[in-house]
Amino acid sequence: MKKYILLLLLTILMTTGCKDYLDVKPEKNLVVPRSLEDLARLTDNILILNYWYPALGLWASDELLTDDAGWAGLSSTVEKNTYIWDYSKGLETISEWTASYENVFYANVILEELNRLEVPSANKQDLYNKVRGRALFFRAQAFFNLTSLFTLPYEQSNSDRQLGIVLKRSSNIDKQPPRASLQNTYNQIIKDLQDAISLLPEEETLPNRPDKNAVHGLLSRIYLQIGEYESALTHISKINEVPLELMDYNLLDSTESYTIPFPNSEILFQARATNYSFRGNNLVYVNPQLIELYEKDDLRKSIFFTKNEYEEYNFRGSYLGGRNIFGGISLNEIYLTRSECLIRIGEVEEGLSFLNQLLEYRYKKGTFQPITGLSQEEALNRVLEERRKELVFRHNRWLDLRRLNRDEDSETTISRSLNGKTYQLLPHSNGYVFPIPVDEIQLTKIEQNPL
């Protein structure tokens, strides 16, 4: 049996870079972390387990634009091709693929070593449960991240026939299972999270550590993605809001370079998205159509954005308090998901009440008028618009585009103009699924996505 140590796991991330992690062959003479305390420390490795979450979906969505010079200044072919949805020749490497499967490998090592430990004593049972629960959460999160980029959007009618991802449930890199169906992929993700619920504490001391709230939050996101609105509401109802609180944007300082404090009272789970060059490109700017959605007294426009030297808007409202893209779970998302799901099942006024609670903290004090008296269709359109305005510059917009294209009334066509040519991302197109990296296909012979 191959043996692993923390140094090896860190080295995999630092030395492989864009190479697939499966290329690294651990040596048999390395010493495994045998104690429960060692494994607990592994679950706190933020650089692996809380970083490198999806960012390509943001770049492929309708939130950002650039011009010819900005596109030419992008540092990677992956970014250039993603912007115009051109995957005809495949993509050599994608950080989200490599990093997510590193997370899976990491989680599998922890779970396997826990199984080898002796039955924990009573005073160590809580720590044992936490470590197992964290590993299950991180594996499920990584599987979902992969699914959101490398599978076609979920369709209940044919999910048993749609290709899912490779469900690696062993750290043995010589075992190469084929791609599971999309339905089995979601079944595994949900099972890992359901198993984690009873193991994790009600509240954690650090936001990088998942607790029950984080699990329920992630499950609500997943159930929204696959259209199971009652299940999403069930998990939202179990979130304990005692340690959480919506921020009042009236109390934030719009003169600060970065306006959202970190940590803050809305974060259920902390994660950072992959850093790509588009984030630091001065010629990349927020889509003016998005900016136009914000009303006069909506504080989010001044909190989230600032004008640059070209009179375009740049984003500055990350929940990580700086330039890095927030990839975690936060209370504002929970309020919006609750509102949407209630409206979708016919509880329109109750759904609007949760939307109103959120928006009261987003508008200039004394100016917000509660939203009432809308039809179900009108209410749904409003909450979907608020999701665009509130959850900006996250992976959420990509997730929403994928799921909303199932309904012809909410389909979106995205257009770009570049070098005298117009590019479009049509609903149901293959542009909504990224190709599996070419190196991975050559190495494992798994089935490629449609190019």
C-alpha positions as CSV (number, residue, x, y, z in Angstrom):
1,M,0.0,0.0,0.0
2,K,1.3,3.4,-1.0
3,K,2.2,5.7,2.0
4,Y,1.7,9.4,2.1
5,I,2.7,12.3,4.3
6,L,1.7,15.9,4.4
7,L,4.9,17.0,2.7
8,L,4.0,14.8,-0.3
9,L,0.5,16.2,-0.5
10,L,1.8,19.8,-0.5
11,T,4.5,18.9,-3.0
12,I,1.9,17.5,-5.4
13,L,0.2,20.9,-5.6
14,M,3.4,22.9,-5.7
15,T,5.4,20.8,-8.2
16,T,2.8,19.6,-10.6
17,G,1.4,23.1,-11.4
18,C,-0.6,22.6,-14.5
19,K,0.4,18.9,-14.8
20,D,-2.2,16.3,-13.8
21,Y,-1.8,15.2,-10.3
22,L,-2.0,11.5,-11.4
23,D,1.4,11.9,-13.0
24,V,2.9,11.9,-9.5
25,K,3.7,8.5,-8.2
26,P,4.1,8.4,-4.4
27,E,6.9,6.2,-3.1
28,K,6.2,3.2,-0.9
29,N,8.8,4.1,1.8
30,L,7.1,7.4,2.7
31,V,5.6,7.4,6.2
32,V,1.9,7.9,6.5
33,P,0.3,10.3,9.0
34,R,-1.0,7.8,11.5
35,S,-2.4,9.9,14.4
36,L,-5.8,11.5,14.5
37,E,-4.2,14.8,15.3
38,D,-2.1,14.5,12.1
39,L,-5.2,13.9,10.0
40,A,-7.0,16.9,11.7
41,R,-4.1,19.1,10.6
42,L,-4.5,17.9,7.1
43,T,-8.1,19.1,7.0
44,D,-6.9,22.5,7.9
45,N,-4.7,22.9,4.9
46,I,-6.3,26.0,3.4
47,L,-3.9,26.2,0.5
48,I,-5.3,23.0,-0.9
49,L,-8.8,22.4,0.5
50,N,-10.1,26.0,0.5
51,Y,-8.3,27.4,-2.6
52,W,-8.6,26.9,-6.4
53,Y,-12.4,26.8,-6.5
54,P,-14.0,27.5,-9.9
55,A,-13.4,30.9,-11.6
56,L,-13.6,30.0,-15.3
57,G,-17.4,30.0,-15.2
58,L,-17.3,33.6,-14.1
59,W,-15.1,34.4,-17.1
60,A,-17.4,32.5,-19.5
61,S,-20.6,34.1,-18.2
62,D,-22.2,37.5,-18.9
63,E,-20.7,39.5,-16.1
64,L,-17.3,40.6,-17.6
65,L,-16.2,42.0,-20.9
66,T,-12.9,43.0,-22.5
67,D,-11.7,44.5,-25.8
68,D,-9.2,43.3,-28.4
69,A,-6.2,44.5,-26.4
70,G,-7.5,43.1,-23.1
71,W,-8.0,39.7,-24.7
72,A,-4.6,39.7,-26.3
73,G,-3.1,40.5,-22.8
74,L,-4.6,37.4,-21.2
75,S,-1.8,35.1,-20.0
76,S,-3.2,31.7,-21.0
77,T,-4.8,30.0,-24.0
78,V,-7.4,28.6,-21.6
79,E,-8.6,32.2,-20.7
80,K,-8.6,33.3,-24.3
81,N,-10.6,30.3,-25.6
82,T,-13.0,30.4,-22.6
83,Y,-13.9,34.1,-23.4
84,I,-15.1,33.1,-26.9
85,W,-16.2,29.6,-25.9
86,D,-13.9,28.0,-28.5
87,Y,-13.0,24.5,-27.3
88,S,-12.8,22.9,-30.7
89,K,-9.2,21.8,-30.2
90,G,-9.6,21.0,-26.5
91,L,-7.7,22.6,-23.7
92,E,-4.3,21.5,-22.5
93,T,-4.7,22.2,-18.8
94,I,-7.4,23.6,-16.6
95,S,-6.5,24.5,-13.0
96,E,-10.0,23.7,-11.7
97,W,-9.7,20.1,-12.9
98,T,-6.3,19.5,-11.4
99,A,-7.0,21.2,-8.1
100,S,-10.4,19.6,-7.6
101,Y,-9.0,16.1,-8.0
102,E,-6.1,17.0,-5.7
103,N,-8.8,17.8,-3.1
104,V,-10.5,14.5,-3.8
105,F,-7.2,12.7,-3.4
106,Y,-6.5,14.5,-0.2
107,A,-9.9,13.7,1.2
108,N,-9.6,10.0,0.2
109,V,-6.3,9.7,2.0
110,I,-7.8,11.1,5.2
111,L,-10.8,8.8,5.0
112,E,-8.7,5.7,4.4
113,E,-6.3,6.5,7.2
114,L,-9.2,7.1,9.6
115,N,-10.5,3.6,8.8
116,R,-7.1,2.2,9.8
117,L,-7.1,3.9,13.2
118,E,-8.2,2.1,16.3
119,V,-11.6,2.9,17.6
120,P,-11.2,6.3,19.1
121,S,-11.5,6.8,22.9
122,A,-14.5,8.7,24.2
123,N,-12.4,11.9,24.6
124,K,-11.3,11.7,20.9
125,Q,-14.6,10.7,19.3
126,D,-15.7,14.3,18.6
127,L,-12.4,15.1,16.8
128,Y,-12.6,11.8,14.9
129,N,-16.1,12.7,13.7
130,K,-15.0,16.2,12.7
131,V,-12.1,15.0,10.6
132,R,-14.3,12.4,8.8
133,G,-17.1,14.9,8.3
134,R,-14.6,17.5,6.9
135,A,-13.1,15.0,4.5
136,L,-16.5,14.0,3.2
137,F,-17.5,17.7,2.8
138,F,-14.4,18.6,0.9
139,R,-14.7,15.5,-1.4
140,A,-18.3,16.4,-2.2
141,Q,-17.5,20.0,-2.8
142,A,-14.7,19.1,-5.2
143,F,-17.0,16.6,-7.0
144,F,-19.6,19.4,-7.4
145,N,-17.1,21.9,-8.6
146,L,-16.0,19.5,-11.3
147,T,-19.6,18.7,-12.2
148,S,-20.4,22.4,-12.6
149,L,-17.7,22.8,-15.3
150,F,-17.1,19.4,-16.9
151,T,-20.6,18.0,-17.3
152,L,-23.6,19.1,-19.3
153,P,-26.2,20.9,-17.2
154,Y,-28.5,18.5,-15.3
155,E,-31.6,17.3,-17.0
156,Q,-33.7,15.0,-14.8
157,S,-35.3,13.3,-17.8
158,N,-31.9,11.9,-19.1
159,S,-29.5,12.3,-16.1
160,D,-29.0,8.5,-16.1
161,R,-27.7,8.8,-19.7
162,Q,-25.7,12.0,-19.3
163,L,-22.0,11.7,-18.6
164,G,-20.9,12.7,-15.1
165,I,-17.4,12.8,-13.7
166,V,-14.9,10.2,-12.6
167,L,-15.9,9.5,-9.0
168,K,-12.5,8.7,-7.4
169,R,-13.2,7.2,-4.0
170,S,-9.8,5.7,-3.4
171,S,-6.3,7.3,-3.1
172,N,-4.9,4.5,-5.2
173,I,-3.9,6.3,-8.4
174,D,-3.6,3.1,-10.3
175,K,-7.4,2.6,-10.1
176,Q,-9.0,4.5,-13.0
177,P,-12.8,4.1,-12.9
178,P,-14.7,5.3,-16.0
179,R,-17.0,8.4,-15.9
180,A,-20.1,7.8,-13.8
181,S,-23.6,8.9,-15.1
182,L,-24.6,12.4,-14.1
183,Q,-27.3,11.0,-11.8
184,N,-24.8,8.8,-10.0
185,T,-22.5,11.7,-9.7
186,Y,-25.1,13.8,-7.9
187,N,-26.1,10.8,-5.8
188,Q,-22.5,10.5,-4.6
189,I,-22.2,14.2,-3.9
190,I,-25.4,14.2,-1.9
191,K,-24.5,11.0,0.0
192,D,-21.2,12.4,1.1
193,L,-22.8,15.5,2.4
194,Q,-25.7,13.7,4.1
195,D,-23.1,11.5,5.9
196,A,-21.2,14.6,6.9
197,I,-24.1,16.3,8.6
198,S,-24.2,14.0,11.7
199,L,-20.4,14.2,12.1
200,L,-19.8,17.9,12.0
201,P,-20.5,20.4,14.8
202,E,-23.2,23.0,14.8
203,E,-20.6,25.8,14.6
204,E,-16.9,25.9,13.8
205,T,-14.4,28.4,15.2
206,L,-12.8,29.1,11.8
207,P,-14.7,29.8,8.5
208,N,-12.4,27.5,6.5
209,R,-13.7,24.5,8.5
210,P,-17.1,23.2,7.4
211,D,-19.8,22.8,10.0
212,K,-23.5,21.8,9.8
213,N,-24.4,25.2,8.4
214,A,-21.9,24.8,5.5
215,V,-23.2,21.4,4.6
216,H,-26.8,22.6,4.6
217,G,-25.8,25.6,2.6
218,L,-24.0,23.5,0.0
219,L,-26.9,21.0,-0.2
220,S,-29.3,23.9,-0.8
221,R,-27.1,25.1,-3.7
222,I,-27.0,21.6,-5.2
223,Y,-30.7,21.0,-4.9
224,L,-31.5,24.3,-6.5
225,Q,-29.2,23.4,-9.4
226,I,-31.1,20.2,-10.1
227,G,-34.6,21.7,-9.5
228,E,-35.5,20.0,-6.2
229,Y,-36.8,23.1,-4.5
230,E,-38.5,21.4,-1.5
231,S,-35.2,19.7,-0.7
232,A,-33.3,22.9,-0.9
233,L,-35.8,24.5,1.5
234,T,-35.5,21.6,3.9
235,H,-31.8,22.2,4.2
236,I,-32.1,26.0,4.5
237,S,-34.6,25.5,7.3
238,K,-31.9,23.7,9.3
239,I,-29.3,26.4,9.0
240,N,-28.7,28.0,12.4
241,E,-28.6,31.7,11.9
242,V,-27.5,32.5,15.5
243,P,-23.8,33.0,14.5
244,L,-24.8,34.6,11.2
245,E,-26.2,38.0,10.4
246,L,-26.9,40.0,7.2
247,M,-24.5,42.9,6.9
248,D,-26.1,46.4,6.6
249,Y,-24.5,48.0,3.6
250,N,-25.4,51.4,5.1
251,L,-22.6,50.8,7.6
252,L,-19.9,50.0,5.0
253,D,-17.4,52.6,3.8
254,S,-17.6,53.0,0.0
255,T,-14.4,55.1,0.1
256,E,-12.3,52.0,1.1
257,S,-10.4,50.3,-1.7
258,Y,-12.1,47.0,-0.8
259,T,-15.5,47.6,0.9
260,I,-16.5,44.2,2.3
261,P,-14.8,43.3,5.6
262,F,-13.3,39.9,6.1
263,P,-14.2,37.9,8.1
264,N,-17.8,39.0,8.1
265,S,-21.1,37.8,9.6
266,E,-22.5,36.4,6.4
267,I,-19.9,33.7,5.6
268,L,-20.9,30.1,6.2
269,F,-17.9,28.7,4.6
270,Q,-14.7,30.3,3.3
271,A,-13.2,29.4,0.0
272,R,-11.1,31.2,-2.6
273,A,-11.6,30.8,-6.4
274,T,-8.7,30.2,-8.8
275,N,-6.7,33.3,-9.7
276,Y,-6.6,33.9,-13.5
277,S,-5.0,36.9,-15.3
278,F,-8.4,38.3,-16.2
279,R,-8.8,39.4,-12.6
280,G,-5.8,41.7,-12.8
281,N,-6.3,42.9,-16.4
282,N,-7.0,46.6,-16.5
283,L,-8.9,46.2,-19.8
284,V,-11.4,43.7,-18.3
285,Y,-14.5,45.4,-17.0
286,V,-18.0,44.7,-15.6
287,N,-20.7,44.3,-18.3
288,P,-22.5,47.7,-18.5
289,Q,-25.8,45.8,-18.8
290,L,-25.3,44.5,-15.3
291,I,-24.4,47.9,-13.9
292,E,-27.7,49.3,-15.4
293,L,-29.7,47.0,-13.2
294,Y,-28.8,48.8,-10.0
295,E,-31.3,51.5,-9.0
296,K,-30.5,55.0,-7.7
297,D,-30.6,54.1,-3.9
298,D,-29.1,50.6,-4.3
299,L,-25.9,50.7,-2.3
300,R,-24.5,47.7,-4.0
301,K,-23.4,49.7,-7.0
302,S,-21.0,51.8,-4.9
303,I,-20.1,48.9,-2.6
304,F,-19.3,46.4,-5.3
305,F,-17.9,48.5,-8.1
306,T,-15.5,51.4,-8.8
307,K,-14.9,53.3,-12.0
308,N,-11.5,52.9,-13.6
309,E,-9.4,55.3,-15.7
310,Y,-11.3,54.2,-18.8
311,E,-14.7,55.1,-17.3
312,E,-15.6,51.4,-17.0
313,Y,-16.5,49.6,-13.8
314,N,-14.3,47.1,-11.9
315,F,-15.4,44.8,-9.1
316,R,-14.1,45.3,-5.6
317,G,-16.8,43.7,-3.4
318,S,-15.3,40.3,-2.7
319,Y,-16.4,38.7,0.6
320,L,-12.7,37.8,1.1
321,G,-12.0,41.5,1.6
322,G,-9.6,42.0,-1.2
323,R,-8.9,41.1,-4.9
324,N,-9.4,37.4,-4.5
325,I,-12.7,35.9,-5.7
326,F,-15.0,34.5,-3.1
327,G,-15.7,30.9,-3.8
328,G,-17.5,29.9,-0.6
329,I,-21.1,30.0,0.8
330,S,-22.7,33.0,2.4
331,L,-26.0,34.1,4.0
332,N,-27.1,36.4,1.2
333,E,-27.1,33.4,-1.2
334,I,-29.2,31.4,1.3
335,Y,-31.8,34.2,1.5
336,L,-32.0,34.4,-2.3
337,T,-32.3,30.6,-2.7
338,R,-34.9,30.5,0.0
339,S,-36.9,33.2,-1.7
340,E,-36.7,31.7,-5.1
341,C,-37.6,28.2,-4.0
342,L,-40.6,29.5,-2.0
343,I,-41.8,31.4,-5.0
344,R,-41.4,28.4,-7.3
345,I,-43.6,26.2,-5.1
346,G,-46.3,28.9,-5.0
347,E,-45.5,30.6,-1.7
348,V,-45.0,33.9,-3.4
349,E,-45.6,36.4,-0.5
350,E,-43.4,34.3,1.9
351,G,-40.7,34.2,-0.7
352,L,-40.8,37.9,-1.2
353,S,-40.6,38.5,2.5
354,F,-37.2,36.9,2.6
355,L,-36.1,38.9,-0.4
356,N,-37.3,42.1,1.3
357,Q,-35.3,41.2,4.4
358,L,-32.2,41.1,2.3
359,L,-32.9,44.2,0.2
360,E,-33.6,46.3,3.3
361,Y,-29.9,46.0,4.1
362,R,-28.8,46.8,0.6
363,Y,-30.6,50.1,-0.1
364,K,-30.0,53.5,1.4
365,K,-31.6,53.7,4.8
366,G,-35.3,54.7,4.5
367,T,-35.6,54.4,0.7
368,F,-36.4,50.7,0.2
369,Q,-40.1,49.9,-0.4
370,P,-41.0,46.3,0.3
371,I,-41.9,44.3,-2.8
372,T,-45.5,42.9,-2.6
373,G,-48.5,42.0,-4.7
374,L,-46.5,40.4,-7.6
375,S,-47.7,37.4,-9.6
376,Q,-45.6,34.3,-9.3
377,E,-44.0,35.0,-12.7
378,E,-43.2,38.6,-11.7
379,A,-41.8,37.6,-8.3
380,L,-39.6,34.9,-9.9
381,N,-38.2,37.3,-12.4
382,R,-37.5,39.8,-9.6
383,V,-35.6,37.3,-7.4
384,L,-33.6,36.1,-10.4
385,E,-32.6,39.6,-11.1
386,E,-31.6,40.1,-7.5
387,R,-29.4,37.0,-7.7
388,R,-27.6,38.6,-10.6
389,K,-27.0,41.9,-8.6
390,E,-26.2,40.3,-5.3
391,L,-24.1,37.3,-6.1
392,V,-22.0,39.1,-8.6
393,F,-18.4,38.0,-9.4
394,R,-18.8,34.5,-8.0
395,H,-19.4,31.1,-9.5
396,N,-23.1,31.4,-8.9
397,R,-24.0,33.2,-12.1
398,W,-22.5,30.4,-14.2
399,L,-24.5,27.9,-12.1
400,D,-27.7,30.0,-12.7
401,L,-27.2,30.3,-16.4
402,R,-26.8,26.5,-16.7
403,R,-29.9,25.7,-14.8
404,L,-32.1,28.5,-16.0
405,N,-31.5,27.6,-19.6
406,R,-33.7,24.5,-19.0
407,D,-36.7,26.8,-19.2
408,E,-37.2,28.7,-22.5
409,D,-38.7,31.6,-20.6
410,S,-35.4,32.2,-18.8
411,E,-32.9,31.2,-21.5
412,T,-30.0,33.6,-22.1
413,T,-27.9,34.1,-25.1
414,I,-24.5,35.8,-24.4
415,S,-22.7,37.7,-27.1
416,R,-19.1,39.0,-27.4
417,S,-17.4,41.2,-30.0
418,L,-13.7,40.6,-30.6
419,N,-11.4,41.4,-33.5
420,G,-14.3,42.3,-35.7
421,K,-16.1,39.1,-35.1
422,T,-19.2,38.3,-33.0
423,Y,-19.3,35.2,-30.8
424,Q,-22.3,33.8,-29.1
425,L,-23.0,31.3,-26.3
426,L,-26.4,29.9,-27.1
427,P,-28.7,28.1,-24.5
428,H,-28.1,24.3,-24.6
429,S,-24.8,24.7,-26.5
430,N,-21.7,22.7,-25.8
431,G,-20.1,25.9,-24.6
432,Y,-21.7,25.2,-21.2
433,V,-19.4,22.3,-20.6
434,F,-15.6,22.6,-20.6
435,P,-13.5,19.9,-22.3
436,I,-11.6,17.6,-20.0
437,P,-7.9,18.5,-20.3
438,V,-6.1,16.8,-23.2
439,D,-3.4,15.4,-20.9
440,E,-6.0,13.7,-18.8
441,I,-7.7,12.1,-21.8
442,Q,-4.3,10.8,-23.0
443,L,-3.4,9.5,-19.6
444,T,-6.7,7.8,-18.5
445,K,-8.5,7.3,-21.8
446,I,-11.8,8.5,-20.3
447,E,-14.5,9.8,-22.6
448,Q,-14.1,13.4,-23.7
449,N,-16.9,16.0,-23.6
450,P,-18.4,17.2,-26.9
451,L,-16.1,19.8,-28.4
